[in-house]
Amino acid sequence: MISRQTYYKLSLDGNSPDSPYRMAMDICKAGCTDGEKMYLQAVNSTRCFLRLYDYGVNFPTDEFGGFPGYKTDHDNTVRATSVGPLTSRVMTEKLEKKVLCCNKTELLDNRQVIEILTEDNRVTGVAVLNTETEQFEVFESDNIICATGAPACIYENSVYPHSQHGMTGVLIRAGVKLCNFTQWQYGIASVDFRWNVSGSFMQVVPRFVSIDENGTEREFLRDYFDTSADMFDNIFLKGYQWPFSSERKELSSKIDIAVHNEMQKGRTVYLDYTANPEGFCTDYLCDEAKLYLINNNATGETPIIRLEKLNPKAIDVYARQNIDLYKCKLKIAVCAQHNNGGADTDNNYETDVKGLYVIGEAAGSFGLARPGGTALNDTQVSGLLAAKHIASKKHSSVNECNKSVSFIAPTGFLCDMSTDYSYISRRMSGCAAFLRDKEECESLLNEINSILKNFPFRHKSLSSYYYDLDMLLSSKALLESIIGEMTVTGSRGGAIFISKGKVIKENKEYRNYLTVTDNGCVTFKKVTPVPVPNKAFEQYLNKVDEKSLLEE
């Protein structure tokens, strides 16, 4: 249902059998995921979840105080929970309130981080641009935590809000390696208002239409399926199977390919809820789809009437954006939604650059696929582990560790013109998203390298200069990772790899490895297994410091 944004944690409904080991194994199931790190995610999930609840994130409870759950994609348990479509926003608000009110922490807004300052592979501080004054500022620090999300700037077709950009390019400039950077999650989403059209949006079986420059409209999906009934069933199943999967490219993910192909022809693609697909009849649906609609009293004559019965909140989401699904077609594309990879970190979420931590989506935690909602759990657990590691360090003064902070501001900068690099993100969506063409990726990489060699100090503002630089560096790194990794691994996860017009099949042996990209060079690192702690309780009890407990 569109009314949910999922949070994934250990089952706490009081009935489902679960354990951190089981949870970690489920997260690792798709491959290319480190077992130790996922065990840490599972072990600490309850602690972090309950902290959020105590801070005021009002996750649903039953009459006994348990936390009921539901199934999410890529998972067969009921670990998922939610407070609605804005779960992450509520989390952020409650956490920020706690920090500002209780810890008396100062929040510096309107600062754009432009460089992480280092010396001898250790952080010394950050340089920022004050976007209100257009002045540079420097902050000294022994430890820096980067929690800036994915490089949303890479793709034109994206579910990320326009305000989100990412900061991966800054990390790359600091010398940070990348892990599983090629592994993204893509799916069909609306683009005028960026929102995933999953769940009930597909289960009501809308029309897929494309319109050319002359206004000629056509239903195109029938070209891709053997029968109309096959097409109807796969539209319905797309609700459950929203992320594109290379393993479902002949099934529901064929719809993503069809949408992409229409767009490559210069046509604009829409979902239409005002009328049924040509030839539609509920009798043609598979038993699963038919029973689902019948049981939810959603067998109306048109998709919008079915959606009204199945999930009226889905209609409200767009109504609040002045998009009337009763009258208007919904413009869509296959969009980037989540980067499963990111910065390469250890189990404390520290990078090879000492003192530099990367948490949440900016870190390369996940592999070929992940259960829905793990991203929100990841933000909390990775933040906890990084904070604990920093707190455990013996801090020295700046003078004692001979730390020096140096930042050289650019000179000769002219704010009198701007080069438009939006075509780069458009081409990235065309050749380096869920369909990846090796030769086109190589061509685009050469072009980006040429741009970076003579990157101009001519932009409409300093801020746009650094944002464009970040986008170019992030795109370059992704292209290098795609070419270096998928030439070896073939098509896998959320992407199909094509070379000279031919789809390259997956080499499944590489599901046992992480992909590490360092300055354009790709290597593979064996994943660790999910650990099975088997020490007797007394061995852990003996490690407890009773004196420190009494002092606390």
C-alpha positions in Angstrom: 0.0 0.0 0.0 1.2 3.5 -0.9 0.4 4.7 2.6 3.5 3.0 4.1 7.2 3.7 4.2 8.7 0.6 5.7 11.0 0.2 8.7 12.6 -3.3 9.0 13.7 -4.7 12.3 13.7 -7.9 14.3 10.2 -9.3 14.8 8.6 -8.0 18.0 5.0 -9.0 17.5 5.1 -11.6 20.3 4.4 -14.6 18.0 6.8 -14.8 15.1 10.0 -16.9 15.7 13.0 -14.8 14.9 16.7 -14.2 15.8 19.5 -11.9 14.7 21.1 -14.8 12.9 17.9 -15.4 10.8 17.5 -11.7 10.1 21.1 -11.4 9.0 20.8 -14.5 6.7 17.6 -13.0 5.1 19.4 -9.7 4.4 22.3 -11.6 2.9 20.2 -14.0 0.8 20.5 -12.2 -2.5 24.3 -12.1 -2.4 27.2 -9.6 -2.3 26.5 -8.7 1.3 28.9 -9.0 4.2 27.6 -11.4 6.9 29.3 -9.8 9.8 28.0 -6.3 9.0 24.5 -7.6 8.5 24.6 -9.5 11.8 25.5 -6.2 13.5 22.5 -4.6 11.7 20.3 -7.4 13.0 21.7 -7.6 16.6 21.3 -3.8 17.1 18.0 -3.4 15.3 15.8 -3.8 18.4 17.8 -1.4 20.5 17.6 1.2 17.8 14.0 0.6 17.0 12.9 0.9 20.6 15.0 4.1 21.0 13.0 5.7 18.2 9.8 4.6 19.8 10.9 6.1 23.1 11.7 9.4 21.3 8.2 9.6 20.0 8.1 7.7 16.6 4.7 6.2 17.3 5.0 2.8 15.6 1.8 0.8 15.9 1.3 -1.5 18.9 -1.2 -4.1 19.8 -3.3 -4.2 22.9 -0.5 -6.0 24.8 2.3 -3.5 23.8 3.7 -5.8 21.0 4.7 -4.4 17.6 2.7 -6.1 14.8 4.4 -6.3 11.5 3.8 -7.1 7.8 5.7 -8.6 4.9 7.8 -6.4 2.7 9.6 -7.0 -0.7 12.4 -9.6 -0.7 11.3 -11.0 2.6 8.9 -13.7 3.9 8.7 -12.6 7.5 6.6 -9.9 9.3 9.5 -7.7 10.4 8.3 -4.7 8.6 6.5 -1.8 10.4 5.6 1.8 9.5 4.0 5.0 10.7 2.8 5.9 7.2 4.2 7.4 4.0 6.5 9.8 5.9 8.2 7.4 8.4 11.7 8.7 7.7 10.6 12.3 8.1 9.0 11.6 11.4 12.2 9.7 12.5 14.3 12.7 11.5 12.1 15.2 13.3 12.1 13.3 16.6 15.9 12.6 16.5 16.6 16.2 15.7 14.4 17.4 18.5 16.2 15.1 20.9 19.6 16.3 19.8 18.8 20.0 19.9 16.8 20.0 23.1 18.6 17.4 25.2 22.2 17.6 24.0 22.4 21.3 23.5 24.0 20.7 20.1 24.4 23.6 17.7 23.0 23.0 14.2 24.7 24.9 11.5 22.4 25.2 8.5 23.0 26.6 5.0 26.4 25.0 4.8 27.5 23.0 1.8 30.4 20.7 2.5 32.9 21.1 -0.4 36.0 19.3 0.9 37.0 16.9 3.6 40.4 18.0 4.9 43.0 15.3 5.6 46.7 14.9 6.5 48.5 11.5 6.4 45.3 9.7 5.5 43.5 11.1 8.6 40.8 13.7 8.8 41.6 17.1 10.2 38.3 18.9 9.4 35.9 20.1 6.7 35.7 23.1 4.4 32.2 24.4 3.7 30.6 27.0 1.6 28.1 29.2 3.5 25.4 29.4 0.9 23.9 32.6 2.4 27.1 34.6 2.5 29.0 32.8 -0.3 32.0 32.7 2.0 34.2 29.7 2.8 34.4 28.3 6.4 36.7 25.7 7.9 35.9 23.5 10.9 38.5 21.4 12.6 37.6 17.9 13.8 39.3 14.6 14.6 36.2 12.7 13.5 33.6 13.3 10.8 30.4 11.4 10.2 29.0 11.6 6.6 25.3 10.8 6.5 24.4 12.4 3.2 22.5 9.6 1.4 23.1 8.3 -2.1 24.5 10.4 -5.0 21.0 11.3 -6.2 22.5 13.8 -8.6 23.7 11.0 -11.0 20.3 10.3 -12.7 17.7 12.4 -14.4 15.0 9.7 -13.8 15.0 9.6 -10.0 12.6 9.2 -7.1 14.8 11.3 -4.8 13.4 14.8 -4.0 15.0 17.6 -6.0 16.5 18.9 -2.8 18.6 15.8 -2.4 22.0 15.7 -4.1 24.4 13.5 -2.1 28.1 14.1 -1.4 29.8 11.0 -2.8 32.1 13.1 -5.0 33.4 14.8 -1.9 34.2 11.4 -0.4 36.0 10.3 -3.5 38.1 13.4 -3.5 39.1 12.6 0.1 40.4 9.2 -1.0 37.5 7.0 0.1 37.0 3.6 -1.7 33.6 2.5 -2.9 31.9 -0.8 -2.2 29.1 -2.3 -4.4 28.6 1.1 -5.9 27.0 -0.5 -9.1 24.2 -2.0 -7.1 21.2 0.3 -7.2 17.4 -0.2 -6.9 15.3 1.1 -9.8 11.5 1.0 -10.4 8.6 2.7 -12.0 7.7 6.1 -10.5 5.9 9.2 -11.3 8.2 12.1 -12.3 6.2 15.3 -12.1 5.7 14.5 -8.5 8.4 12.0 -7.5 6.8 8.9 -5.9 7.0 5.2 -6.4 4.0 3.7 -8.1 4.1 0.3 -6.4 1.6 -1.7 -4.4 -2.0 -0.8 -5.1 -1.0 1.5 -8.0 -0.2 -1.6 -10.0 -2.6 -4.1 -8.4 -5.6 -2.3 -9.9 -4.2 -2.9 -13.4 -4.0 0.5 -15.0 -3.3 1.3 -18.7 0.2 1.9 -19.8 0.2 4.4 -22.7 2.8 6.4 -24.6 2.3 9.6 -26.6 4.6 10.8 -29.3 5.4 14.4 -30.4 2.4 14.5 -32.6 0.1 13.5 -29.7 -0.5 10.0 -31.0 -1.4 7.6 -28.2 -0.8 3.9 -28.0 -0.9 1.1 -25.5 2.5 -0.6 -25.9 2.7 -3.3 -23.3 0.8 -5.9 -25.4 3.9 -5.9 -27.7 5.9 -7.5 -24.9 3.7 -10.3 -23.7 2.4 -13.4 -25.4 -1.2 -12.9 -24.3 -3.4 -10.1 -22.8 -3.9 -12.3 -19.7 -0.2 -12.6 -19.2 0.2 -8.8 -19.5 -2.6 -8.2 -16.9 -1.1 -10.7 -14.4 2.3 -9.1 -14.6 1.0 -5.6 -14.2 -0.7 -6.9 -11.0 2.4 -8.6 -9.8 4.4 -5.5 -10.4 2.8 -4.2 -7.2 4.6 -6.8 -5.2 7.7 -6.8 -7.4 8.3 -3.1 -7.8 12.1 -3.0 -8.0 13.5 -4.0 -11.4 15.2 -7.5 -11.2 17.4 -9.0 -13.9 16.1 -12.4 -12.8 12.5 -11.2 -13.7 13.3 -9.6 -17.0 11.0 -12.0 -18.8 8.2 -11.6 -16.2 7.1 -8.4 -14.3 10.4 -6.6 -14.9 9.7 -6.8 -18.6 7.3 -3.8 -17.9 10.3 -1.7 -16.9 12.1 -2.6 -20.1 9.0 -1.7 -22.2 8.7 1.7 -20.5 12.4 2.5 -21.0 12.2 1.5 -24.7 9.3 3.8 -25.4 11.1 6.6 -23.8 14.2 5.9 -25.8 12.0 6.4 -28.9 11.2 9.9 -27.7 7.8 9.1 -26.5 6.3 10.2 -23.1 4.9 7.3 -21.0 1.9 7.5 -18.7 -0.3 5.4 -16.4 -3.9 5.9 -17.1 -6.4 5.1 -14.3 -9.5 6.4 -16.1 -9.9 3.4 -18.4 -9.0 -0.3 -18.5 -6.2 -1.7 -20.7 -7.6 -2.9 -24.0 -9.4 -6.2 -23.6 -9.3 -6.2 -19.8 -11.6 -8.5 -17.9 -11.2 -9.7 -14.3 -12.0 -13.2 -15.5 -8.6 -13.1 -17.4 -6.7 -12.5 -14.2 -4.8 -15.3 -12.4 -6.4 -16.6 -9.3 -4.1 -14.7 -7.0 -5.0 -11.3 -8.6 -8.7 -12.1 -8.9 -9.0 -13.2 -5.3 -7.0 -10.2 -4.0 -9.3 -7.7 -5.8 -12.5 -9.6 -4.7 -11.4 -9.9 -1.1 -10.7 -6.2 -1.0 -14.0 -5.3 -2.7 -11.9 -3.7 -5.5 -13.5 -5.1 -8.7 -14.8 -1.8 -10.0 -15.2 -1.1 -13.7 -12.1 1.1 -14.1 -8.6 1.2 -12.4 -9.5 4.5 -10.5 -12.6 2.9 -9.1 -10.6 -0.1 -8.0 -7.9 2.1 -6.5 -10.6 4.1 -4.7 -11.7 0.9 -3.0 -8.3 -0.7 -2.5 -6.4 2.3 -1.3 -8.0 5.8 -1.3 -4.9 7.3 0.3 -3.0 6.6 -2.9 -5.3 8.9 -4.7 -4.9 11.5 -2.0 -1.1 11.5 -2.3 -1.5 12.9 -5.8 -4.5 15.1 -5.1 -2.3 17.0 -2.6 0.0 17.7 -5.5 -2.8 19.0 -7.7 -2.8 15.8 -9.8 -6.3 14.4 -10.2 -6.1 10.7 -11.1 -9.8 10.7 -11.9 -9.0 12.9 -14.9 -5.3 13.1 -15.5 -2.7 10.6 -16.8 0.3 10.1 -14.6 3.7 10.6 -16.3 6.2 7.9 -15.3 9.7 6.6 -15.9 12.0 3.9 -14.5 13.7 5.7 -11.7 16.6 5.3 -9.4 15.3 4.8 -5.8 18.1 3.5 -3.6 21.9 2.9 -3.8 22.6 -0.4 -2.1 26.3 0.4 -2.4 28.4 3.4 -1.4 31.5 4.1 0.6 33.6 1.1 1.7 33.6 0.9 5.5 34.6 -1.5 8.3 32.2 -2.8 10.9 32.4 0.5 12.8 31.5 2.3 9.5 34.9 3.9 9.4 36.6 4.3 6.0 40.2 3.8 5.2 40.6 7.5 5.9 41.0 7.4 9.7 38.4 9.4 11.6 36.1 9.5 8.6 32.8 7.6 9.0 30.1 7.1 6.5 26.6 5.9 7.6 23.2 5.2 6.1 22.7 5.1 2.4 26.0 6.8 1.7 27.7 3.6 3.0 28.0 0.5 0.9 26.1 -1.9 3.2 23.8 -3.9 0.9 24.2 -6.2 -2.0 22.2 -7.3 -5.1 18.8 -6.9 -3.3 17.6 -6.1 0.2 14.3 -6.5 2.2 12.3 -3.3 2.0 12.8 -1.1 5.0 16.4 -2.2 5.8 17.6 1.2 4.7 15.9 2.9 7.7 17.3 0.3 10.1 20.7 0.8 8.6 20.7 4.6 9.3 20.1 3.9 13.0 22.5 1.0 13.5 25.3 2.5 11.5 25.0 5.7 13.4 25.1 3.9 16.7 28.2 1.8 15.8 30.1 4.9 14.5 29.2 6.9 17.6 30.3 4.1 19.9 33.6 3.7 18.1 34.3 7.4 18.3 33.4 7.5 22.0 35.9 4.6 22.7 38.8 6.5 21.3 41.4 8.3 23.5 41.1 11.9 22.2 44.2 14.0 22.0 44.3 17.8 21.7 45.1 19.4 18.3 48.6 20.3 19.4 49.4 16.9 20.8 48.6 15.1 17.6 50.3 17.9 15.5 47.1 18.3 13.5 47.1 21.1 10.9 44.2 22.2 8.8 44.7 23.7 5.4 42.2 24.7 2.8 43.1 26.6 -0.3 40.1 28.5 -1.7 39.7 28.6 -5.5 40.9 31.8 -7.2 40.0 33.4 -10.5 36.4 32.1 -10.2 33.9 33.9 -12.5 30.2 33.8 -11.6 29.1 35.2 -14.9 28.0 32.2 -16.8 27.0 28.5 -16.3 27.5 25.3 -18.3 24.5 23.0 -18.3 25.6 19.5 -17.4 22.1 18.1 -17.1 22.6 16.1 -20.2 25.1 14.0 -18.3 22.4 12.8 -15.9 20.0 12.2 -18.8 22.6 10.0 -20.5 23.3 8.2 -17.2 19.6 7.3 -17.0 19.7 6.1 -20.6 22.8 3.9 -20.6 23.9 3.3 -16.9 20.8 2.7 -14.9 18.9 -0.6 -14.9 20.0 -1.2 -18.6 23.7 -0.8 -18.9 25.3 -0.7 -22.3 29.1 -1.2 -22.0 30.1 0.7 -25.2 27.8 3.7 -24.3 29.1 3.7 -20.7 32.7 3.8 -22.1 31.9 6.6 -24.4 30.2 8.6 -21.6 33.1 8.0 -19.3 35.6 9.3 -21.8 33.4 12.4 -22.2 33.2 13.0 -18.4 37.0 12.5 -18.1 37.5 15.2 -20.8 35.2 17.6 -19.0 37.0 17.1 -15.7 40.4 17.8 -17.2 39.3 21.3 -18.0 36.5 21.8 -15.5 35.7 25.5 -15.8 35.7 28.1 -13.0 32.7 29.6 -14.7 29.3 28.9 -13.1 26.4 30.9 -12.0 27.5 30.4 -8.4 30.1 28.7 -6.3 27.5 26.4 -5.0 26.5 25.2 -8.5 30.2 24.7 -9.3 30.7 22.3 -6.4 27.4 20.5 -7.0 28.3 20.0 -10.7 31.8 18.7 -9.7 30.3 16.3 -7.3 27.8 15.0 -9.9 30.6 14.5 -12.5 32.9 12.7 -10.0 30.1 10.4 -8.8 29.0 9.6 -12.4 32.6 8.9 -13.4 33.0 6.5 -10.4 29.8 4.7 -11.2 30.7 4.2 -14.9 34.2 2.9 -13.8 32.5 0.5 -11.4 30.0 -0.7 -14.0 32.6 -1.3 -16.7 35.1 -2.9 -14.2 32.7 -5.1 -12.3 30.0 -6.2 -14.8 32.5 -7.2 -17.5 33.4 -9.9 -15.0 30.1 -10.6 -13.2 27.6 -10.0 -16.0 24.0 -9.0 -15.5 22.8 -9.2 -11.9 20.7 -7.7 -9.2 18.9 -4.6 -10.4 20.7 -4.2 -13.7 21.1 -5.9 -17.1 24.6 -5.6 -18.7 24.8 -5.4 -22.5 27.9 -5.5 -24.7 27.7 -5.2 -28.5 24.0 -5.6 -28.3 24.1 -8.9 -26.4 23.0 -9.4 -22.8 25.8 -10.8 -20.7 24.7 -13.6 -18.4 25.5 -13.5 -14.7 28.5 -15.4 -13.3 26.9 -16.3 -9.9 30.2 -17.1 -8.3 30.7 -13.4 -7.7 27.6 -13.3 -5.4 30.2 -14.4 -2.8 32.2 -11.2 -3.2 32.0 -7.4 -2.6 33.1 -5.1 -5.3 35.6 -2.5 -4.2 36.4 0.5 -6.5 39.5 2.5 -5.7 40.5 5.4 -8.1 38.9 3.6 -11.0 40.4 0.2 -10.2 37.9 -2.6 -9.4 38.8 -5.6 -7.2 36.7 -8.2 -5.5 36.7 -9.0 -1.7 35.3 -12.2 -0.3 32.3 -11.7 2.0 32.4 -12.8 5.6 29.8 -15.4 6.7 27.0 -14.5 9.2 28.6 -15.3 12.6 27.1 -17.8 15.0 28.1 -16.8 18.5 28.3 -20.0 20.7 30.0 -19.0 23.9 28.4 -19.8 27.2 26.6 -16.9 28.9 29.1 -17.0 31.8 31.9 -16.0 29.5 30.1 -12.8 28.6 29.1 -12.2 32.2 32.7 -12.4 33.3 33.5 -9.5 31.0 31.1 -7.1 32.8 32.9 -4.5 34.8 31.0 -4.4 38.1 32.9 -1.4 39.4 31.9 0.7 36.4 28.3 -0.4 36.7 28.2 0.8 40.3 29.8 4.1 39.4 27.2 4.7 36.7 
